[in-house]
Amino acid sequence: VRNSGATAVVEGVGDHGCEYMTNGTVVILGKTGKNFGAGMSGGTAFVYDADSRFYSRVNPEMVVALPVTRPQDIACARELIEEHLKLTGSPQAAKLLGEWDDTVLKLVRVIAKERAALEAAEEEHEAASVPIASK
């Protein structure tokens, strides 16, 4: 998938998924092939790590693969999977939504390293700006 701004939900991808992706959002509800995210400079991919081997399939040159923990990411992934189920009747989407607490633990967010660094700096800045309660 070479994505320059679209939103897509798919059941799985082969080798080189999200290669050269520059923008947009992709949700992958199943297995991926090797070399995921090669040349990916933008956008977001949410991948359901069905076999607990996704991290070994990511090309770490330009991207980082992170657990999905931020509330906004959890909400985004769920909304897109719900829409996919509504439009397609996907049994895989229904299964993942029906086991949502377990599904979230197996979701991986893939973003460009540059974006990850910016987000980390923003979070650090926000943490430093929070006043510490005095004793």
C-alpha positions as CSV (number, residue, x, y, z in Angstrom):
1,V,0.0,0.0,0.0
2,R,1.5,3.3,-1.1
3,N,-0.7,5.7,0.7
4,S,-0.5,9.5,0.2
5,G,-3.6,10.5,2.3
6,A,-6.3,7.8,2.1
7,T,-7.8,5.9,4.9
8,A,-7.9,2.1,4.4
9,V,-8.7,-1.0,6.4
10,V,-7.5,-4.3,5.1
11,E,-7.5,-7.9,6.3
12,G,-3.8,-8.4,5.7
13,V,-0.9,-7.5,3.4
14,G,2.1,-9.2,1.8
15,D,5.7,-8.1,1.8
16,H,6.5,-4.4,1.7
17,G,3.3,-3.2,3.2
18,C,3.0,0.6,3.6
19,E,6.2,1.0,1.5
20,Y,6.9,4.7,0.8
21,M,3.7,5.7,2.6
22,T,3.7,9.5,3.0
23,N,0.3,10.2,4.7
24,G,-3.0,8.7,5.6
25,T,-4.1,5.9,7.9
26,V,-4.1,2.2,7.4
27,V,-5.5,-0.5,9.7
28,I,-4.4,-4.0,9.0
29,L,-6.5,-6.7,10.7
30,G,-4.2,-9.7,10.0
31,K,-0.8,-10.8,9.1
32,T,1.8,-8.8,7.2
33,G,4.8,-9.8,5.2
34,K,8.4,-8.8,5.6
35,N,9.9,-5.3,5.1
36,F,6.9,-3.5,6.5
37,G,7.1,0.3,6.4
38,A,10.2,0.5,4.2
39,G,10.6,4.1,3.1
40,M,7.5,5.2,5.1
41,S,7.9,8.9,5.8
42,G,4.5,9.8,7.1
43,G,1.0,8.6,8.0
44,T,0.0,6.0,10.6
45,A,-0.4,2.3,10.3
46,F,-2.2,0.2,13.0
47,V,-1.4,-3.4,12.7
48,Y,-3.1,-6.3,14.6
49,D,-0.1,-8.5,15.5
50,A,-2.0,-11.8,15.0
51,D,1.0,-14.1,15.4
52,S,3.2,-12.0,17.7
53,R,5.8,-11.7,15.0
54,F,5.0,-8.3,13.5
55,Y,8.0,-6.5,15.1
56,S,10.4,-8.9,13.3
57,R,8.7,-7.9,10.0
58,V,9.2,-4.1,10.3
59,N,11.9,-2.4,8.4
60,P,13.3,-0.1,11.2
61,E,15.2,2.2,8.9
62,M,12.6,5.0,8.9
63,V,9.8,3.8,11.2
64,V,9.2,2.8,14.8
65,A,6.6,0.2,15.9
66,L,4.9,1.1,19.2
67,P,2.3,-0.5,21.4
68,V,-1.1,1.3,21.0
69,T,-1.6,3.0,24.4
70,R,-2.6,6.6,23.7
71,P,-6.4,7.1,24.1
72,Q,-6.6,8.9,20.7
73,D,-4.9,6.0,18.9
74,I,-7.1,3.4,20.6
75,A,-10.2,5.4,19.6
76,C,-9.0,6.0,16.0
77,A,-8.3,2.3,15.5
78,R,-11.6,1.2,17.0
79,E,-13.6,3.7,14.9
80,L,-12.0,2.5,11.7
81,I,-12.5,-1.2,12.5
82,E,-16.2,-0.5,13.4
83,E,-16.7,1.3,10.1
84,H,-15.0,-1.6,8.3
85,L,-17.4,-4.1,10.0
86,K,-20.4,-1.9,9.1
87,L,-19.4,-1.6,5.4
88,T,-18.1,-5.2,4.8
89,G,-19.6,-7.5,7.5
90,S,-16.0,-8.7,8.1
91,P,-15.9,-11.7,10.5
92,Q,-12.3,-10.7,11.4
93,A,-13.4,-7.1,12.4
94,A,-16.3,-8.6,14.4
95,K,-14.0,-10.9,16.2
96,L,-11.5,-8.2,17.1
97,L,-14.2,-5.8,18.3
98,G,-15.8,-8.6,20.3
99,E,-12.5,-9.2,22.1
100,W,-11.5,-5.5,22.2
101,D,-9.5,-5.6,25.5
102,D,-7.3,-8.4,24.1
103,T,-7.2,-6.8,20.6
104,V,-5.8,-3.5,21.9
105,L,-2.9,-5.4,23.6
106,K,-1.9,-6.8,20.1
107,L,-2.3,-3.6,18.2
108,V,0.9,-1.9,17.0
109,R,1.2,1.7,15.8
110,V,3.8,2.3,13.1
111,I,4.9,5.9,12.4
112,A,7.9,7.6,11.0
113,K,10.9,8.0,13.4
114,E,10.8,11.8,12.9
115,R,7.2,11.9,14.0
116,A,7.9,9.7,17.0
117,A,10.7,12.0,18.1
118,L,8.4,15.1,17.8
119,E,5.6,13.3,19.8
120,A,8.1,12.3,22.5
121,A,9.4,15.9,22.7
122,E,5.8,17.2,23.0
123,E,5.0,14.8,25.7
124,E,8.2,15.7,27.6
125,H,7.3,19.4,27.3
126,E,3.8,18.8,28.5
127,A,5.0,16.7,31.5
128,A,7.5,19.5,32.4
129,S,4.7,22.1,32.2
130,V,2.5,20.3,34.8
131,P,2.9,22.0,38.2
132,I,4.0,19.6,40.9
133,A,1.7,19.8,44.0
134,S,3.5,21.3,46.9
135,K,3.6,19.5,50.3
